[in-house]
Amino acid sequence: MTTEIPLTALDDALWEGLETAHWSSPATMVPRVLHRLSLAGPDARPEDCELLHCLVPAPGRPAPSAAHAALPLLLALATDPEMGRTRVPLTALLARLLPADPALTERHRSGALPLLADPDPAVRRAALPLAPDPATLLGLWRTETDPSVRLALLHALALTGTTGARAVLAETLTEDHPALYVAAVHASAGFDADLPVRHLRRVLSLLTDPALRPRFENVWYVAHRPDPLTREHLLWASYGLLAHRPELQDAFPGELLAAADRTGDEALRREAVLLARHHAG
């Protein structure tokens, strides 16, 4: 059975006088959206969750009063396995909202932590910003088996800049899974701008192999984007990592064209032409 939010918690009178983080969204809208989601259960629409982003404060600002009132209800819905497709956007909302204000995090962290171990990989990916510290992320890395979550973990670890995170990235540079290896190259660029240069040959060979294309597109997710990145997105991102080496960036589209000629990969050829035009200005 889906979560039943007590009607008393959705009484408009309790929300009058509260504030959201956006002037055009009255706080009384929030309980109505939550009620609609709760009633719909597994049939709830992910788009309805977008209305609740009015609770997320601007950077550096405290959470609005309506966020304090809504958080227990948001947690109840996000952790309910019968809430269907809305669990991922609800978790993503919590991942933006809870870290935005230490007062919220301290009060509701224990309720959010189970999302990091949820059976659904998409929920686990969305929940990664809820990890309280780098040690938690390292622990998740040791137990996680889903490639898409491991890839997201690599990026989350890289942002911590810790010694443990760097060790994980270095270890993953020996990874056989092509997407995890390329992700480690990209994530390591924040510490060592020349590392992508040293690994450029292998990165190019993996990204231009038509047989490997699905192994990138099935696992490479980024925050606030429901669909995975394509191989073409990763070609542009790899090109961007060479900005400090103009001679390599100059040669990059030609390398892709040469690979397309060898393999007959027309999608790669089209992207190489677009990159060449972009580079030419």
C-alpha angles and dihedrals in degrees: 000000000000123000114284110209111210109253089226088065089055097049108130090220090066091054099044109108093024120115137221125207092255125064094217095056115073117210091237088069091065099068090046092055091046091050091050092050093047094050093047094049110170090006094057115127120241089218090068089064090064089070089063094061086087083084094065111095125222114263111287094015125111120250113271119251092253090060091059089052095045101046099083089050093047091050091050092053097042093051094046107103090206095062090091121194094001093068093081097051090042090053090047089052091052089048089058097040105043098052090046094075125028090211090062094045095052093049100044106025095104091054092052100044095080088066088070089064098038117142091237112082091207090058091047091052092049091048098055095099086060092067105116097217145356091266089063091052091050090051091051090050091057093053104031116104104172109099094215092054092043090053092050088047090056091058093044091050092047090058090058092060092206126150090246091053092051090050090053091050092049091049092049091055084076091051119129094209103094097215094048091049093050090044089054090051092050094044092048092056089082089066100032118023092191095054092087087052091054091049097038096109094056094041090054093047092052097044093048097048106103092204091060097049095098091052089065099039095051096056114024107099127161131197119281092012118103096199127060121253117261128233087257092058089053093050090057092045091051090049089053092055089064096060092112090054104056094179091058093044089051090054097043099087090047091053089054092048091050090051091049089053091052096048103030090235104162094182089056091048092053092050092047090054091050091049091049091052091047092049092049088056 
